[in-house]
Amino acid sequence: MNSEQDERQLVEGLLKDDRESIAKAYDIFGAMAYGLALRLLGSQSEAEDVVQESFLALWRQAERLNPSQGLRSYLLSIVHNRSVDRMRKRTRRPEAVLDETAPFPDPDDDPSVQVADAEEREEVRAAMKVLSPDQRQTVELVYFKGLTINETATQMSVPPGTVKSRLRLALGHLRQELGTQ
């Protein structure tokens, strides 16, 4: 996102019920929203659910948006509030009766899933080592800290186009290293 003007245009599009605007908002802020939800919840599946619910809420509550205020802060407030609500629901759940024949209720509780996730994280860490320091920092800022392209450019003191190029090259190297398409 280049400027506050672009963000204002997104808000105006949402106010007009423009589907392209919500899609563009997701493209721009989706990773950041997911990063926040994941940090708060610690569960990939719950974070994905919260992000989906948050963008749906943004779409449904578009009339509350103010073009002179930022979309990002409004969206991240929704993500934060929904994540906190999820955490509260966790603590209110009654204890389940142990049934030895029942399948695991949540795949995040399955030790084999946890081991597979740990192995996957280790593979990603190893793959990250093949990146140049600039590419590695770019990936970390965008995907792990949830910064936008412009925020990353500002933090790294480079133009946004450089960030995009580094990110594209880094993702290509990671795909090749991890053997994914």
Secondary structure, 3 states (H helix, E strand, C coil): CCCHHHHHHHHHHHHCCCHHHHHHHHHHHHHHHHHHHHHHHCCHHHHHHHHHHHHHHHHHCHHHCCCCCCHHHHHHHHHHHHHHHHHHHHHHCCCCCCCCCCCCCCHHHCHHHHHHHHHHHHHHHHHHCCCCHHHHHHHHHHHHCCCCHHHHHHHHCCCHHHHHHHHHHHHHHHHHHHCCC
